[in-house]
Amino acid sequence: MRFLFDPDSQIMRFLARLADLVILNVVFLFTCLPLFTIGAAVSALYSVVFAMDTQREGKTLPTYFRAFRENFRQGTAILGILALFGAASCVNMTLFSDMGGMAGFFLFLIAMLVLVMTVLIASFVFPLLSRFRNTVSSMLRNALLLSVSHLPRALLVGVINAFPWVLMLVNFYAFLRLGILWFSLYFSAAAYYNSRLLKKVFDPLEEASEQQPQ
C-alpha cells in the first residue's frame, strides 16, 4: 500500500491534478463575478490548462493572474462583441417565433444559426487569445474559420461549455442540485478536457507561426 502514497504514483498525481482544478475553478468563478471580466477569466483559465502536463506548466495561481492581466483588454472587448450578438440573436428568436408563417420560421432559423455560431466562436476565441497574439477582429475571424473547419470538434466543445446554462434554462431545479459541481470543478475540468481537444488544432498553428521568418 505504500506505493499509493508515493508522490509519483498515478493516484497521487491524479489527486494533485484534481486539487489544482478545484482551486482553479474557485478562482475562475470569483474573477468572473463582475461579469465584464468573464472574457479575461476564460482566457486565463485556458492559459493554465493548456500548460498542464507540459514542460511549460507553472504554478497555477501566478500563471492565472498573469494571463488575466495580459488578456484583460482584449478579453473584455471580445466578450462585449459576443454578448451583443448573443443577446440580439435571443431577442430575434423570441420575436420571430411569435411572427408565425414561413417568413417567421425562416427568420427564426437564421437567428438561431447566428446564436449557434456565436457559441462556437466563443468556444474557440478565448482559447486562441490564451495562446496567440493578434487583433480582436483577427481573433474573431480566426475563431470563426477554425470552428467551421473543425466543426465536429467545435460542436463538442460548444456543448460542453453550454451544458450548465442549457440545464439552467431547461431544469432550474436540477441546475441548483448540481451547484456544488459548478462551484468546485466543472468549469476548470471542462476547460482542461477542451484544451486537449483544441491542442490538436492549435499546436500545428503554433509550430507554423514559429517557423515563419521574423
C-alpha positions in Angstrom: 0.0 0.0 0.0 3.0 2.3 0.5 3.3 2.9 -3.3 -0.2 4.5 -3.3 1.3 7.4 -1.3 4.3 7.8 -3.5 4.2 11.4 -4.9 5.0 9.9 -8.4 2.2 7.3 -8.2 -0.7 7.6 -10.6 -3.3 8.1 -7.8 -1.2 10.9 -6.2 -0.7 12.6 -9.5 -4.4 12.4 -10.1 -5.3 13.8 -6.7 -2.7 16.6 -7.2 -4.3 17.5 -10.6 -7.8 17.3 -9.1 -6.7 19.7 -6.3 -5.3 22.1 -8.9 -8.5 22.0 -10.9 -10.6 22.7 -7.8 -8.5 25.7 -6.8 -8.6 26.9 -10.4 -12.3 26.6 -10.7 -13.0 28.6 -7.5 -10.6 31.4 -8.5 -12.1 31.4 -12.0 -15.6 31.9 -10.6 -14.6 34.7 -8.3 -12.8 36.5 -11.1 -16.0 36.2 -13.2 -18.1 38.0 -10.6 -18.0 41.5 -12.1 -19.3 39.8 -15.3 -17.4 42.1 -17.6 -14.3 40.2 -16.6 -15.5 36.9 -17.9 -13.6 37.2 -21.1 -10.3 37.7 -19.3 -11.1 35.0 -16.8 -11.8 32.4 -19.5 -8.7 33.2 -21.4 -6.7 33.0 -18.2 -8.3 29.7 -17.4 -7.2 28.3 -20.7 -3.7 29.7 -20.3 -3.3 27.5 -17.2 -4.9 24.3 -18.5 -3.1 24.4 -21.9 0.2 24.4 -19.9 -0.8 21.5 -17.7 1.1 18.2 -18.3 3.7 20.1 -20.4 7.1 21.5 -19.8 5.5 25.0 -19.7 3.4 24.1 -16.6 4.0 26.6 -13.8 2.3 27.5 -10.5 -1.4 27.6 -11.0 -2.4 30.9 -9.4 0.6 33.1 -10.6 0.1 31.8 -14.1 -3.7 32.5 -13.9 -3.4 36.1 -12.7 -0.6 37.0 -15.0 -2.7 35.8 -18.0 -5.8 37.6 -16.6 -3.9 40.9 -16.6 -2.4 40.4 -20.0 -5.6 39.4 -21.7 -8.0 41.8 -19.8 -8.4 44.4 -22.5 -8.9 42.1 -25.5 -10.9 39.6 -23.5 -13.3 42.3 -22.4 -13.7 43.6 -25.9 -14.3 40.2 -27.3 -16.8 39.4 -24.6 -18.8 42.6 -25.3 -19.0 41.8 -29.0 -20.1 38.2 -28.5 -22.6 39.2 -25.8 -24.1 41.7 -28.2 -24.5 39.1 -30.9 -25.8 36.5 -28.5 -28.4 38.9 -26.9 -29.6 40.1 -30.3 -30.0 36.5 -31.5 -32.1 35.6 -28.5 -34.3 38.6 -28.9 -34.8 38.0 -32.6 -35.6 34.3 -31.9 -38.3 35.4 -29.5 -39.7 37.9 -31.9 -39.6 35.7 -34.9 -41.2 32.7 -33.1 -44.2 34.9 -32.4 -44.4 36.1 -36.0 -45.7 32.8 -37.4 -45.8 31.7 -41.1 -42.9 30.6 -43.3 -41.2 34.0 -43.1 -41.2 33.9 -39.3 -39.9 30.4 -39.3 -37.1 31.2 -41.8 -36.0 34.3 -39.8 -36.1 32.2 -36.6 -33.7 29.7 -38.1 -31.3 32.5 -39.2 -31.3 34.0 -35.7 -30.8 30.5 -34.2 -27.9 29.9 -36.6 -26.3 33.2 -35.5 -26.6 32.2 -31.9 -25.0 28.8 -32.6 -22.1 30.4 -34.4 -21.7 32.8 -31.6 -21.3 29.9 -29.2 -18.9 28.2 -31.5 -16.8 31.3 -31.9 -16.8 31.8 -28.2 -15.6 28.2 -27.7 -12.5 29.0 -29.9 -11.7 32.6 -29.5 -10.8 32.7 -25.7 -8.5 29.6 -26.1 -7.0 31.4 -29.1 -6.5 34.5 -27.0 -4.7 32.5 -24.4 -2.1 31.2 -26.9 -1.7 33.7 -29.7 -1.3 37.5 -30.1 -3.4 39.2 -32.6 -6.0 41.9 -33.0 -9.6 41.5 -31.7 -11.0 41.3 -35.2 -8.4 38.8 -36.4 -9.1 36.7 -33.3 -12.8 36.6 -34.0 -12.3 35.9 -37.7 -9.8 33.1 -37.0 -12.1 31.6 -34.4 -15.0 31.5 -36.9 -12.8 29.9 -39.6 -11.4 27.3 -37.2 -14.8 26.4 -35.7 -16.2 25.9 -39.2 -13.2 23.9 -40.5 -13.2 21.7 -37.3 -17.0 21.6 -36.9 -17.4 18.3 -35.0 -14.7 19.3 -32.5 -16.2 22.8 -32.2 -19.7 21.4 -31.6 -18.4 19.1 -28.8 -16.5 22.0 -27.1 -19.6 24.2 -27.5 -21.9 21.6 -26.0 -19.6 21.1 -23.0 -19.4 24.9 -22.5 -23.1 25.5 -22.9 -24.3 22.5 -20.9 -24.7 24.2 -17.5 -26.6 27.2 -19.0 -28.9 25.0 -21.1 -29.7 22.9 -18.0 -30.4 26.1 -16.0 -33.0 27.1 -18.6 -34.5 23.6 -19.1 -34.5 22.4 -15.5 -33.5 25.1 -12.9 -34.0 22.7 -10.0 -31.6 20.2 -11.4 -29.1 23.0 -12.1 -29.3 24.0 -8.4 -28.9 20.4 -7.2 -25.6 20.3 -9.1 -24.4 23.6 -7.6 -21.5 22.0 -5.8 -20.2 20.6 -9.1 -20.4 24.0 -10.8 -18.6 25.7 -7.9 -15.9 23.2 -7.2 -14.9 21.6 -10.5 -17.0 21.8 -13.7 -15.6 24.8 -15.5 -11.9 24.1 -14.9 -12.4 20.4 -15.7 -14.3 21.3 -18.9 -11.6 23.7 -19.9 -8.9 21.0 -19.2 -10.8 18.5 -21.4 -11.5 21.1 -24.1 -7.8 22.1 -24.1 -6.9 18.5 -25.1 -9.3 18.7 -27.9 -8.1 22.1 -29.1 -4.4 21.2 -28.8 -4.8 19.2 -32.0 -6.0 22.3 -33.7 -3.7 24.9 -32.2 -0.4 23.0 -31.9 0.2 22.9 -35.8 -0.7 26.6 -36.0 1.8 27.5 -33.3 4.5 25.4 -34.9 3.8 27.1 -38.3 4.0 30.5 -36.8 7.3 29.7 -35.0 8.8 28.5 -38.3 7.9 31.7 -40.2 10.8 34.1 -40.7 10.7 37.1 -38.4 
